[in-house]
Amino acid sequence: MPICRRSATEMRALGSTVAAACILATHALGAQPAATSGVAAIQDQGNAATERLKAVVAKQKTGAAPIPTPTLPPLSAPEIQRRAFDAMHRTSNPAMEDRARAALASGRAELTHERDAMSKRLGQALGLEAPDMHALAKGATPASAKDWVPALFVSSSMPTAILRTYAAQLEKVRGVMAFRGMPGGLTKVAPMVKLSAEILRRDPGCEGPACVMRNVQLIVDPILFRQHGVIRVPALAMVPGDPTQPYCEREDDIPTAAHIIYGDSALSGMLAEYARLGGDKEVSDAQARLDAR
């Protein structure tokens, strides 16, 4: 079997490849010492920089002054403290201080006036004080012997919402809301004051003396109940004259209403029933006022 022999060209190419490999190996072996020497140089420079930094830090520690410990300043004398406190609260505008004093005095005077007025109104509403005739002359004409005033007999046990509705209707006809007694007894005025305010406030959520009240008189009059024979509430009577007069100013033989209307209905329905029973003359003015608004 014949043996294949390489040509001269193939032999020359193979020799060139071997020679190139030997050259690369020689270069790689020669480059190792150079790389090693470069790493060593970098390490030497880093060590030198570290030593220099240590020397600078040590020099600063040796030559720097010690940091003092923080301490609070000493307290000043009581006289100095008082003067400083007075200076902080002293106003630099006397005119502003005068206006503030004047406003405070005016507010106190107005509050005293409002408190006295509310106390007087409460006394008139409870029948403990004579009504203000001058105010009545400006607002509503006082009832005479020929006038009939709608008097609605109620009780403090009735729901406040119903009493407020009746108060709004009575304000239109210049009527009166009458109670037999006060909640808690005649010796306790505070519950009646609270109930009166809840009934007469136009805004039920309002609190305080600045709330707007309805122009309706509330009276506590057991004698009026007994004179008209009222046995249950609510009840309506057209009372001749002025039912808000104090006890001491009334006559013994005062006239009473001709009819008593019972029933939990609107004021217009009670007036219509009163007219149906023959009291159309007594309720004509109240019905006209109720229909006009």
Secondary structure as GFF3:
##gff-version 3
##sequence-region A 1 293
A	DSSP	alpha_helix	8	63	.	.	.	ID=ss1
A	DSSP	alpha_helix	78	88	.	.	.	ID=ss2
A	DSSP	alpha_helix	94	125	.	.	.	ID=ss3
A	DSSP	alpha_helix	133	138	.	.	.	ID=ss4
A	DSSP	beta_strand	148	154	.	.	.	ID=ss5
A	DSSP	alpha_helix	160	173	.	.	.	ID=ss6
A	DSSP	beta_strand	176	179	.	.	.	ID=ss7
A	DSSP	alpha_helix	190	200	.	.	.	ID=ss8
A	DSSP	beta_strand	217	220	.	.	.	ID=ss9
A	DSSP	alpha_helix	222	228	.	.	.	ID=ss10
A	DSSP	beta_strand	235	240	.	.	.	ID=ss11
A	DSSP	three_ten_helix	247	249	.	.	.	ID=ss12
A	DSSP	beta_strand	261	262	.	.	.	ID=ss13
A	DSSP	alpha_helix	267	274	.	.	.	ID=ss14
A	DSSP	pi_helix	275	279	.	.	.	ID=ss15
A	DSSP	alpha_helix	280	292	.	.	.	ID=ss16
###
